[in-house]
Amino acid sequence: MIRVIRAKLHGIRVTGADLNYHGSITLDPEHCREAGIYPLEFVEVWNKATAVRLTTYVIFGAAGSRCCILNGAAARTCQPGDELIIAASDYIQPGDLAAMAPRILTFLPDNRVDERLAYRVAPNDGHYDFQIDSL
C-alpha cells in the first residue's frame, strides 16, 4: 500500500481563527463536495506563509461562505489571509494509480475557485507518467 493524494484545496485563504472552538477546520461544503473532501475526514493542512504543517478534521460551515477557519489549537498556526494547502489522502495499491484522478481546486484571493484540475498517472514501461488536466 502507498499513501496518495485524493483531493486538494490549493491556495485557499484563512478567513478566521477561533482558539476557543472545539477544534478542527471549518470549510465551505461546496468547496469540499467539488474536491471530494468529507465532513469529519482527517486532512493535512500546510500553511504557505509559515511552513506549519498540521493534521485536523473537517467540519462544514455555511454553504457558499467560502470560509476556511482554523479552530482550537490549530488557530494558533494561521492568521486570516494566510494561504493554505489542504490535502486529503488515501491508501491504495500502486497498480491502482492509473484508476485515480484526484481533484484539485485552486483559489483566487477571495476564495472563489480559480482552477479545477485532476492529477493523472499512466503506466509507461514499468514506470509512470504524470500529468495535470484542466477540468
N, C-alpha and C positions, 0 to 999 in steps of 0.2 A: 504494500500500500504506500502511496505517496500523498502528501497533502498538497492540494492545488487551490488556486483562487476559483471561487464560484460566482461571486458578484462583487462589484466595487463601485463606491461613490468617490470619485477622484476630484479633489479641489473644492469640496463643499465647505462653506464658511460657517464658523461657530456663530450662532445667533444669541447664545446665552449660556450662563454657567450658574448652577444652583447648588451650592455646597450643602444646603440643609435638606435636599431631597434624598430619597431612599437610595439612590444610586442607579446608574445606567446611562444610556444616551437616548435622548428623545429625538426622533426623526419623523419627517413628514411621511405618512404612509403611502402617498402617491409615488415618491421617490423610491421607497422600499419595494413596492409592488413592481414598478418598472424594472428595477435591477434584479429582483428576486431575493430580497432580504426579508426575513420573517420576524414577527414580534417574538421576543424572548430569546432570539438567536444570539449566541456569543459572536462578537466581531472584534477584529483588531482595529485600533484607531491609531493613526500615525499623524502627528502634528508637524506640518512642514515648517512652521515658524520656530519651533523649539526642539525638534527631533525627538520629543517624548513619544513613546510607544506604550499603549496600554490595551488591555482586554476588558470588555464590558459587554452587557447585553442590551438589546434594542427594545425600547418601548415606543409606541406610536403616539405622536402628538396630533394636532389638528390637521386634517386633510387640506392641502393647498397652502399651508402656512409657510412652507419651505424652511421649517425650523431645523436646527441642529444644536441641541442643548446638552451640555455635559453636566451630569448630576452627581451628587455625593462627592467622594474623594476625587473622582475624575475632573471635577470642576476646578481643582487647583492646577490642572495641567494645561488649560486652554483659556484664552481670552476671546471675547467677541471679535470677530474679524479674522481670526486665525484660519488658515486653510488646512483642511484635514483630508486624509485618505482613509476611508472606512472599507474594510475588506472582510468578506465572508468566505469561508473555505470549506472544503470537503475532503474526504479521503477516498481515493479511487485506486484501481489497478492501473499501472502505466499503459496497458493495452486499451484502456477506455478513454485515453486523452482525445483521440480524434472524434469521439462522440460528444464531447463537451463544446459549449460555446458560451463561456462566461460573459455576462452582460456588464458593461462598464458605462457609467454615466459620468460625464464631465460637466462642470458648472461654471456659470458666469458669477461675478461678484455678488449678485443679489440672490444667489442660489436657484436661479432658473436653470434648467437643463440646457447645456450648450451642445454637447455631442452625445450620441448613442452609439456605442461601439460593441463589438464582440471580438473576443480572442479566439483564434482558431489554430489548431495543431493538426498537422498531417504527417503520417509516417512517410519516410523517404529513405529507402535502402538501409534500414537498421538505425536510422537517425530520425529526427523530427524537424519539420519546417514549422515556422510560426509566422502568423500574420494577424494584423488588426483590420477588421472590416467595419465600415460605417453601416449603421442600420437605418 
